Amino acid sequence: MKTKVLSLISVFLLATTAIFAGNTKTEKFKVYGNCDMCEERIEKAIKAMDGVTKADWYKETKMLKVTFDESKVKLDDIHKELAKVGHDTDKVKADDKVYNALHECCKYRK
């Protein structure tokens, strides 16, 4: 009897995990920035978004790796959020006023 109950519980947990994991997506794309302050700003902005579970920006490659739930947040919204804090992506350019307010070491445009 214990074996049957444990088997049913296991099947239920696996099915539940499969359902919720189905909406999780990981994407990588370029986000322009230069320094540790940029890294902190980029990751903080994205991690604050509902549906984002992980965000890592690598200053050497300028690449962001973000894991998110597609049912809660869209990739385009992530690009727009980055632009709001002053960072260009391959899809959205930050407003010049926001960009110009960045610290001097964070300015990546030539």
C-alpha angles and dihedrals in degrees: 000000000000090000093053093049092048090047092052092048091049092050091048093050093048092049092049092049091049092052095050095040091056093079096048115107134176120208134179124205142151119273117180120232140115118216150027090277089057090050091052093047094046096047094043093052094049097041089054091062117102108250098025112117101173138013127178123174119193113206094199093060099021087229125142120206110197131178117200146157108255091206090062105034135020125221091239089057090055090053090049092049090054090051090052090061093046105267125124120218130189088268107034132038120212118242110265092235092056092043093050090053091062119106113270094252090054095058108108102168117101 
